[in-house]
Amino acid sequence: MLRSHLPLMFIGMEHIVLSNYGQADEALDAANAMCDGDPLLINERGVMAFNHGRCLPPHSSNGPRQPLIWRFDRYADAVSMFKSALDIAQVTQTSQASWAATWLNLGTSYRKLGSLNDARGSYVKVLEIDCRSAPALGFLGLVYHLMDQLDDAIVKYHEVRPPPFSRSIR
């Protein structure tokens, strides 16, 4: 795999962090034109599809800001990209721990689509990789809550614990 796409991919990733989605799309699309088989790049494009699934409408000076517009087709695009990234990573990468965030992203996309059983499976996969993942435990609790499995939800919510307070001794 040629690595000439990496600078553009990393520029796109920085634009995502800064919420400059237009520039992120440009950089990631350019990187994808150079190399369409990089699982990390596919994951980042999935993040952008997810972000576009919850896009804000343009602000109108004639009235209050409109509520979020939910574009569920973009969540389906995100699911497709996250699954593709994980499939490719399974062949080309060795460490599953590197892909825990992608499993988390996949679960969240499934949850947004209402595919709660699939979301639960993705969050469980994250917990198989990192049994103390606070986001996975919290989202799994939310999925159980949405599935009306309140006892299971409460258990997962209680498993989410902040790290212990540590202070240095002088």
Rosetta constraint file for C-alpha pairs under 8 A:
AtomPair CA 1 CA 35 HARMONIC 7.56 0.50
AtomPair CA 1 CA 37 HARMONIC 8.00 0.50
AtomPair CA 1 CA 38 HARMONIC 7.97 0.50
AtomPair CA 2 CA 35 HARMONIC 7.19 0.50
AtomPair CA 4 CA 34 HARMONIC 7.35 0.50
AtomPair CA 5 CA 9 HARMONIC 6.20 0.50
AtomPair CA 5 CA 30 HARMONIC 7.83 0.50
AtomPair CA 5 CA 31 HARMONIC 4.66 0.50
AtomPair CA 5 CA 32 HARMONIC 7.38 0.50
AtomPair CA 5 CA 34 HARMONIC 5.76 0.50
AtomPair CA 5 CA 35 HARMONIC 6.33 0.50
AtomPair CA 6 CA 10 HARMONIC 6.08 0.50
AtomPair CA 6 CA 31 HARMONIC 7.07 0.50
AtomPair CA 7 CA 11 HARMONIC 6.14 0.50
AtomPair CA 8 CA 12 HARMONIC 6.12 0.50
AtomPair CA 8 CA 27 HARMONIC 5.26 0.50
AtomPair CA 8 CA 28 HARMONIC 6.51 0.50
AtomPair CA 8 CA 30 HARMONIC 6.97 0.50
AtomPair CA 8 CA 31 HARMONIC 5.42 0.50
AtomPair CA 9 CA 13 HARMONIC 6.21 0.50
AtomPair CA 9 CA 27 HARMONIC 6.32 0.50
AtomPair CA 9 CA 28 HARMONIC 5.41 0.50
AtomPair CA 9 CA 31 HARMONIC 5.62 0.50
AtomPair CA 9 CA 41 HARMONIC 6.48 0.50
AtomPair CA 10 CA 14 HARMONIC 6.23 0.50
AtomPair CA 11 CA 15 HARMONIC 6.32 0.50
AtomPair CA 11 CA 24 HARMONIC 7.31 0.50
AtomPair CA 11 CA 27 HARMONIC 6.47 0.50
AtomPair CA 12 CA 16 HARMONIC 6.32 0.50
AtomPair CA 12 CA 23 HARMONIC 6.92 0.50
AtomPair CA 12 CA 24 HARMONIC 4.16 0.50
AtomPair CA 12 CA 25 HARMONIC 6.90 0.50
AtomPair CA 12 CA 26 HARMONIC 7.53 0.50
AtomPair CA 12 CA 27 HARMONIC 4.87 0.50
AtomPair CA 12 CA 28 HARMONIC 5.35 0.50
AtomPair CA 13 CA 17 HARMONIC 6.49 0.50
AtomPair CA 13 CA 24 HARMONIC 6.71 0.50
AtomPair CA 13 CA 44 HARMONIC 6.99 0.50
AtomPair CA 14 CA 18 HARMONIC 6.34 0.50
AtomPair CA 14 CA 24 HARMONIC 7.66 0.50
AtomPair CA 15 CA 19 HARMONIC 5.99 0.50
AtomPair CA 15 CA 20 HARMONIC 4.92 0.50
AtomPair CA 15 CA 21 HARMONIC 6.50 0.50
AtomPair CA 15 CA 23 HARMONIC 6.34 0.50
AtomPair CA 15 CA 24 HARMONIC 4.95 0.50
AtomPair CA 16 CA 20 HARMONIC 5.90 0.50
AtomPair CA 16 CA 21 HARMONIC 5.94 0.50
AtomPair CA 16 CA 24 HARMONIC 5.78 0.50
AtomPair CA 16 CA 48 HARMONIC 7.69 0.50
AtomPair CA 20 CA 24 HARMONIC 6.14 0.50
AtomPair CA 21 CA 25 HARMONIC 6.01 0.50
AtomPair CA 21 CA 48 HARMONIC 7.40 0.50
AtomPair CA 22 CA 26 HARMONIC 6.41 0.50
AtomPair CA 23 CA 27 HARMONIC 6.20 0.50
AtomPair CA 24 CA 28 HARMONIC 5.99 0.50
AtomPair CA 24 CA 48 HARMONIC 7.93 0.50
AtomPair CA 25 CA 29 HARMONIC 5.82 0.50
AtomPair CA 25 CA 45 HARMONIC 7.84 0.50
AtomPair CA 25 CA 48 HARMONIC 7.20 0.50
AtomPair CA 26 CA 30 HARMONIC 6.14 0.50
AtomPair CA 27 CA 31 HARMONIC 6.17 0.50
AtomPair CA 28 CA 32 HARMONIC 6.00 0.50
AtomPair CA 28 CA 41 HARMONIC 7.27 0.50
AtomPair CA 28 CA 44 HARMONIC 7.70 0.50
AtomPair CA 28 CA 45 HARMONIC 6.73 0.50
AtomPair CA 29 CA 33 HARMONIC 6.22 0.50
AtomPair CA 30 CA 34 HARMONIC 6.65 0.50
AtomPair CA 31 CA 35 HARMONIC 6.26 0.50
AtomPair CA 31 CA 36 HARMONIC 7.83 0.50
AtomPair CA 31 CA 41 HARMONIC 7.79 0.50
AtomPair CA 32 CA 36 HARMONIC 4.76 0.50
AtomPair CA 32 CA 41 HARMONIC 7.19 0.50
AtomPair CA 36 CA 41 HARMONIC 7.79 0.50
AtomPair CA 36 CA 42 HARMONIC 7.59 0.50
AtomPair CA 37 CA 41 HARMONIC 7.89 0.50
AtomPair CA 37 CA 42 HARMONIC 7.49 0.50
AtomPair CA 37 CA 88 HARMONIC 7.59 0.50
AtomPair CA 38 CA 42 HARMONIC 6.29 0.50
AtomPair CA 38 CA 85 HARMONIC 7.64 0.50
AtomPair CA 38 CA 88 HARMONIC 7.80 0.50
AtomPair CA 39 CA 43 HARMONIC 6.08 0.50
AtomPair CA 39 CA 84 HARMONIC 7.48 0.50
AtomPair CA 39 CA 85 HARMONIC 4.27 0.50
AtomPair CA 39 CA 86 HARMONIC 6.96 0.50
AtomPair CA 39 CA 88 HARMONIC 5.92 0.50
AtomPair CA 39 CA 89 HARMONIC 5.78 0.50
AtomPair CA 40 CA 44 HARMONIC 6.28 0.50
AtomPair CA 40 CA 85 HARMONIC 6.80 0.50
AtomPair CA 41 CA 45 HARMONIC 6.23 0.50
AtomPair CA 42 CA 46 HARMONIC 6.18 0.50
AtomPair CA 42 CA 81 HARMONIC 5.90 0.50
AtomPair CA 42 CA 82 HARMONIC 7.02 0.50
AtomPair CA 42 CA 84 HARMONIC 7.32 0.50
AtomPair CA 42 CA 85 HARMONIC 5.49 0.50
AtomPair CA 43 CA 47 HARMONIC 6.32 0.50
AtomPair CA 43 CA 81 HARMONIC 6.36 0.50
AtomPair CA 43 CA 82 HARMONIC 5.49 0.50
AtomPair CA 43 CA 85 HARMONIC 5.70 0.50
AtomPair CA 43 CA 102 HARMONIC 6.63 0.50
AtomPair CA 44 CA 48 HARMONIC 6.40 0.50
AtomPair CA 45 CA 49 HARMONIC 6.25 0.50
AtomPair CA 45 CA 78 HARMONIC 7.74 0.50
AtomPair CA 45 CA 81 HARMONIC 7.14 0.50
AtomPair CA 46 CA 50 HARMONIC 6.15 0.50
AtomPair CA 46 CA 77 HARMONIC 7.10 0.50
AtomPair CA 46 CA 78 HARMONIC 4.35 0.50
AtomPair CA 46 CA 79 HARMONIC 7.23 0.50
AtomPair CA 46 CA 80 HARMONIC 7.84 0.50
AtomPair CA 46 CA 81 HARMONIC 5.07 0.50
AtomPair CA 46 CA 82 HARMONIC 5.83 0.50
AtomPair CA 47 CA 51 HARMONIC 6.14 0.50
AtomPair CA 47 CA 78 HARMONIC 6.71 0.50
AtomPair CA 47 CA 105 HARMONIC 7.59 0.50
AtomPair CA 48 CA 52 HARMONIC 6.10 0.50
AtomPair CA 48 CA 78 HARMONIC 7.80 0.50
AtomPair CA 49 CA 53 HARMONIC 6.24 0.50
AtomPair CA 49 CA 74 HARMONIC 5.31 0.50
AtomPair CA 49 CA 75 HARMONIC 6.55 0.50
AtomPair CA 49 CA 77 HARMONIC 6.22 0.50
AtomPair CA 49 CA 78 HARMONIC 5.11 0.50
AtomPair CA 50 CA 54 HARMONIC 7.04 0.50
AtomPair CA 50 CA 74 HARMONIC 6.12 0.50
AtomPair CA 50 CA 75 HARMONIC 5.34 0.50
AtomPair CA 50 CA 77 HARMONIC 7.80 0.50
AtomPair CA 50 CA 78 HARMONIC 5.43 0.50
AtomPair CA 50 CA 109 HARMONIC 6.99 0.50
AtomPair CA 51 CA 55 HARMONIC 6.65 0.50
AtomPair CA 52 CA 71 HARMONIC 7.41 0.50
AtomPair CA 52 CA 74 HARMONIC 6.45 0.50
AtomPair CA 53 CA 69 HARMONIC 7.85 0.50
AtomPair CA 53 CA 70 HARMONIC 5.67 0.50
AtomPair CA 53 CA 71 HARMONIC 4.54 0.50
AtomPair CA 53 CA 72 HARMONIC 6.05 0.50
AtomPair CA 53 CA 73 HARMONIC 7.31 0.50
AtomPair CA 53 CA 74 HARMONIC 4.80 0.50
AtomPair CA 53 CA 75 HARMONIC 5.65 0.50
AtomPair CA 54 CA 68 HARMONIC 6.43 0.50
AtomPair CA 54 CA 69 HARMONIC 5.98 0.50
AtomPair CA 54 CA 70 HARMONIC 4.98 0.50
AtomPair CA 54 CA 71 HARMONIC 6.37 0.50
AtomPair CA 55 CA 68 HARMONIC 6.22 0.50
AtomPair CA 55 CA 69 HARMONIC 5.76 0.50
AtomPair CA 55 CA 70 HARMONIC 6.83 0.50
AtomPair CA 55 CA 71 HARMONIC 7.69 0.50
AtomPair CA 56 CA 66 HARMONIC 7.88 0.50
AtomPair CA 56 CA 67 HARMONIC 7.26 0.50
AtomPair CA 56 CA 68 HARMONIC 5.07 0.50
AtomPair CA 56 CA 69 HARMONIC 6.12 0.50
AtomPair CA 57 CA 65 HARMONIC 7.96 0.50
AtomPair CA 57 CA 66 HARMONIC 6.53 0.50
AtomPair CA 57 CA 67 HARMONIC 7.51 0.50
AtomPair CA 57 CA 68 HARMONIC 6.69 0.50
AtomPair CA 57 CA 69 HARMONIC 6.63 0.50
AtomPair CA 59 CA 64 HARMONIC 7.95 0.50
AtomPair CA 59 CA 65 HARMONIC 5.64 0.50
AtomPair CA 59 CA 66 HARMONIC 7.39 0.50
AtomPair CA 60 CA 64 HARMONIC 7.17 0.50
AtomPair CA 60 CA 65 HARMONIC 6.65 0.50
AtomPair CA 71 CA 75 HARMONIC 7.13 0.50
AtomPair CA 72 CA 76 HARMONIC 6.45 0.50
AtomPair CA 72 CA 112 HARMONIC 7.78 0.50
AtomPair CA 72 CA 113 HARMONIC 6.54 0.50
AtomPair CA 73 CA 77 HARMONIC 6.31 0.50
AtomPair CA 74 CA 78 HARMONIC 6.13 0.50
AtomPair CA 75 CA 79 HARMONIC 6.22 0.50
AtomPair CA 75 CA 109 HARMONIC 5.61 0.50
AtomPair CA 75 CA 110 HARMONIC 7.65 0.50
AtomPair CA 75 CA 112 HARMONIC 7.05 0.50
AtomPair CA 75 CA 113 HARMONIC 6.65 0.50
AtomPair CA 76 CA 80 HARMONIC 6.28 0.50
AtomPair CA 76 CA 109 HARMONIC 7.43 0.50
AtomPair CA 76 CA 110 HARMONIC 7.99 0.50
AtomPair CA 76 CA 113 HARMONIC 7.32 0.50
AtomPair CA 77 CA 81 HARMONIC 6.25 0.50
AtomPair CA 78 CA 82 HARMONIC 6.05 0.50
AtomPair CA 78 CA 106 HARMONIC 7.54 0.50
AtomPair CA 78 CA 109 HARMONIC 6.63 0.50
AtomPair CA 79 CA 83 HARMONIC 6.07 0.50
AtomPair CA 79 CA 106 HARMONIC 5.72 0.50
AtomPair CA 79 CA 109 HARMONIC 5.96 0.50
AtomPair CA 79 CA 110 HARMONIC 6.82 0.50
AtomPair CA 80 CA 84 HARMONIC 6.13 0.50
AtomPair CA 81 CA 85 HARMONIC 6.09 0.50
AtomPair CA 82 CA 86 HARMONIC 6.21 0.50
AtomPair CA 82 CA 102 HARMONIC 6.30 0.50
AtomPair CA 82 CA 103 HARMONIC 7.58 0.50
AtomPair CA 82 CA 105 HARMONIC 7.29 0.50
AtomPair CA 82 CA 106 HARMONIC 5.76 0.50
AtomPair CA 83 CA 87 HARMONIC 6.11 0.50
AtomPair CA 83 CA 106 HARMONIC 7.23 0.50
AtomPair CA 84 CA 88 HARMONIC 6.19 0.50
AtomPair CA 85 CA 89 HARMONIC 5.96 0.50
AtomPair CA 85 CA 102 HARMONIC 7.98 0.50
AtomPair CA 86 CA 90 HARMONIC 6.07 0.50
AtomPair CA 86 CA 99 HARMONIC 7.29 0.50
AtomPair CA 86 CA 102 HARMONIC 7.34 0.50
AtomPair CA 86 CA 103 HARMONIC 7.86 0.50
AtomPair CA 87 CA 91 HARMONIC 6.84 0.50
AtomPair CA 88 CA 92 HARMONIC 6.17 0.50
AtomPair CA 89 CA 93 HARMONIC 4.97 0.50
AtomPair CA 89 CA 94 HARMONIC 7.87 0.50
AtomPair CA 89 CA 99 HARMONIC 7.99 0.50
AtomPair CA 90 CA 94 HARMONIC 7.14 0.50
AtomPair CA 90 CA 96 HARMONIC 7.88 0.50
AtomPair CA 95 CA 99 HARMONIC 7.64 0.50
AtomPair CA 96 CA 100 HARMONIC 6.87 0.50
AtomPair CA 96 CA 129 HARMONIC 6.94 0.50
AtomPair CA 97 CA 129 HARMONIC 5.84 0.50
AtomPair CA 97 CA 130 HARMONIC 7.56 0.50
AtomPair CA 99 CA 103 HARMONIC 6.45 0.50
AtomPair CA 100 CA 104 HARMONIC 6.21 0.50
AtomPair CA 100 CA 125 HARMONIC 7.93 0.50
AtomPair CA 100 CA 126 HARMONIC 5.31 0.50
AtomPair CA 100 CA 129 HARMONIC 6.72 0.50
AtomPair CA 100 CA 130 HARMONIC 7.81 0.50
AtomPair CA 101 CA 105 HARMONIC 6.07 0.50
AtomPair CA 101 CA 126 HARMONIC 7.78 0.50
AtomPair CA 102 CA 106 HARMONIC 6.05 0.50
AtomPair CA 103 CA 107 HARMONIC 6.17 0.50
AtomPair CA 103 CA 122 HARMONIC 5.58 0.50
AtomPair CA 103 CA 123 HARMONIC 6.89 0.50
AtomPair CA 103 CA 125 HARMONIC 6.96 0.50
AtomPair CA 103 CA 126 HARMONIC 6.07 0.50
AtomPair CA 104 CA 108 HARMONIC 6.23 0.50
AtomPair CA 104 CA 122 HARMONIC 6.54 0.50
AtomPair CA 104 CA 123 HARMONIC 6.01 0.50
AtomPair CA 104 CA 126 HARMONIC 6.43 0.50
AtomPair CA 104 CA 135 HARMONIC 7.97 0.50
AtomPair CA 104 CA 136 HARMONIC 6.63 0.50
AtomPair CA 105 CA 109 HARMONIC 6.18 0.50
AtomPair CA 106 CA 110 HARMONIC 6.20 0.50
AtomPair CA 106 CA 119 HARMONIC 7.28 0.50
AtomPair CA 106 CA 122 HARMONIC 6.54 0.50
AtomPair CA 107 CA 111 HARMONIC 6.10 0.50
AtomPair CA 107 CA 118 HARMONIC 6.93 0.50
AtomPair CA 107 CA 119 HARMONIC 4.08 0.50
AtomPair CA 107 CA 120 HARMONIC 6.83 0.50
AtomPair CA 107 CA 121 HARMONIC 7.50 0.50
AtomPair CA 107 CA 122 HARMONIC 4.82 0.50
AtomPair CA 107 CA 123 HARMONIC 5.83 0.50
AtomPair CA 108 CA 112 HARMONIC 6.21 0.50
AtomPair CA 108 CA 119 HARMONIC 6.49 0.50
AtomPair CA 108 CA 139 HARMONIC 7.80 0.50
AtomPair CA 109 CA 113 HARMONIC 6.36 0.50
AtomPair CA 109 CA 119 HARMONIC 7.63 0.50
AtomPair CA 110 CA 114 HARMONIC 6.27 0.50
AtomPair CA 110 CA 115 HARMONIC 5.07 0.50
AtomPair CA 110 CA 116 HARMONIC 6.63 0.50
AtomPair CA 110 CA 118 HARMONIC 6.23 0.50
AtomPair CA 110 CA 119 HARMONIC 5.01 0.50
AtomPair CA 111 CA 115 HARMONIC 5.58 0.50
AtomPair CA 111 CA 116 HARMONIC 5.46 0.50
AtomPair CA 111 CA 118 HARMONIC 7.86 0.50
AtomPair CA 111 CA 119 HARMONIC 5.35 0.50
AtomPair CA 111 CA 143 HARMONIC 7.33 0.50
AtomPair CA 115 CA 119 HARMONIC 6.20 0.50
AtomPair CA 116 CA 120 HARMONIC 6.01 0.50
AtomPair CA 116 CA 143 HARMONIC 6.25 0.50
AtomPair CA 116 CA 146 HARMONIC 7.95 0.50
AtomPair CA 116 CA 147 HARMONIC 7.32 0.50
AtomPair CA 117 CA 121 HARMONIC 6.28 0.50
AtomPair CA 118 CA 122 HARMONIC 6.32 0.50
AtomPair CA 119 CA 123 HARMONIC 6.26 0.50
AtomPair CA 119 CA 143 HARMONIC 7.35 0.50
AtomPair CA 120 CA 124 HARMONIC 6.09 0.50
AtomPair CA 120 CA 140 HARMONIC 6.08 0.50
AtomPair CA 120 CA 143 HARMONIC 6.52 0.50
AtomPair CA 121 CA 125 HARMONIC 6.23 0.50
AtomPair CA 122 CA 126 HARMONIC 6.49 0.50
AtomPair CA 123 CA 127 HARMONIC 6.39 0.50
AtomPair CA 123 CA 136 HARMONIC 5.33 0.50
AtomPair CA 123 CA 137 HARMONIC 7.56 0.50
AtomPair CA 123 CA 139 HARMONIC 7.29 0.50
AtomPair CA 123 CA 140 HARMONIC 6.04 0.50
AtomPair CA 124 CA 128 HARMONIC 6.24 0.50
AtomPair CA 124 CA 136 HARMONIC 7.60 0.50
AtomPair CA 124 CA 140 HARMONIC 7.62 0.50
AtomPair CA 125 CA 129 HARMONIC 6.50 0.50
AtomPair CA 126 CA 130 HARMONIC 6.05 0.50
AtomPair CA 126 CA 131 HARMONIC 7.51 0.50
AtomPair CA 126 CA 133 HARMONIC 7.38 0.50
AtomPair CA 126 CA 136 HARMONIC 6.44 0.50
AtomPair CA 127 CA 131 HARMONIC 4.27 0.50
AtomPair CA 127 CA 132 HARMONIC 6.87 0.50
AtomPair CA 127 CA 133 HARMONIC 6.38 0.50
AtomPair CA 127 CA 136 HARMONIC 6.64 0.50
AtomPair CA 127 CA 137 HARMONIC 7.57 0.50
AtomPair CA 132 CA 137 HARMONIC 7.50 0.50
AtomPair CA 132 CA 160 HARMONIC 7.78 0.50
AtomPair CA 133 CA 137 HARMONIC 6.18 0.50
AtomPair CA 134 CA 138 HARMONIC 5.99 0.50
AtomPair CA 134 CA 160 HARMONIC 5.27 0.50
AtomPair CA 134 CA 161 HARMONIC 7.18 0.50
AtomPair CA 135 CA 139 HARMONIC 5.97 0.50
AtomPair CA 136 CA 140 HARMONIC 5.84 0.50
AtomPair CA 137 CA 141 HARMONIC 6.13 0.50
AtomPair CA 137 CA 156 HARMONIC 5.62 0.50
AtomPair CA 137 CA 157 HARMONIC 6.85 0.50
AtomPair CA 137 CA 159 HARMONIC 6.84 0.50
AtomPair CA 137 CA 160 HARMONIC 6.02 0.50
AtomPair CA 138 CA 142 HARMONIC 6.28 0.50
AtomPair CA 138 CA 156 HARMONIC 6.49 0.50
AtomPair CA 138 CA 157 HARMONIC 5.72 0.50
AtomPair CA 138 CA 160 HARMONIC 6.30 0.50
AtomPair CA 139 CA 143 HARMONIC 6.16 0.50
AtomPair CA 140 CA 144 HARMONIC 6.23 0.50
AtomPair CA 140 CA 153 HARMONIC 7.36 0.50
AtomPair CA 140 CA 156 HARMONIC 6.77 0.50
AtomPair CA 141 CA 145 HARMONIC 6.08 0.50
AtomPair CA 141 CA 152 HARMONIC 7.00 0.50
AtomPair CA 141 CA 153 HARMONIC 4.12 0.50
AtomPair CA 141 CA 154 HARMONIC 6.75 0.50
AtomPair CA 141 CA 155 HARMONIC 7.51 0.50
AtomPair CA 141 CA 156 HARMONIC 4.84 0.50
AtomPair CA 141 CA 157 HARMONIC 5.54 0.50
AtomPair CA 142 CA 146 HARMONIC 6.14 0.50
AtomPair CA 142 CA 153 HARMONIC 6.46 0.50
AtomPair CA 143 CA 147 HARMONIC 6.13 0.50
AtomPair CA 143 CA 153 HARMONIC 7.54 0.50
AtomPair CA 144 CA 148 HARMONIC 6.23 0.50
AtomPair CA 144 CA 149 HARMONIC 5.03 0.50
AtomPair CA 144 CA 150 HARMONIC 6.48 0.50
AtomPair CA 144 CA 152 HARMONIC 6.19 0.50
AtomPair CA 144 CA 153 HARMONIC 4.91 0.50
AtomPair CA 145 CA 149 HARMONIC 5.60 0.50
AtomPair CA 145 CA 150 HARMONIC 5.32 0.50
AtomPair CA 145 CA 152 HARMONIC 7.83 0.50
AtomPair CA 145 CA 153 HARMONIC 5.24 0.50
AtomPair CA 149 CA 153 HARMONIC 6.24 0.50
AtomPair CA 150 CA 154 HARMONIC 6.08 0.50
AtomPair CA 151 CA 155 HARMONIC 6.37 0.50
AtomPair CA 152 CA 156 HARMONIC 6.36 0.50
AtomPair CA 153 CA 157 HARMONIC 6.11 0.50
AtomPair CA 154 CA 158 HARMONIC 6.15 0.50
AtomPair CA 155 CA 159 HARMONIC 6.33 0.50
AtomPair CA 156 CA 160 HARMONIC 6.69 0.50
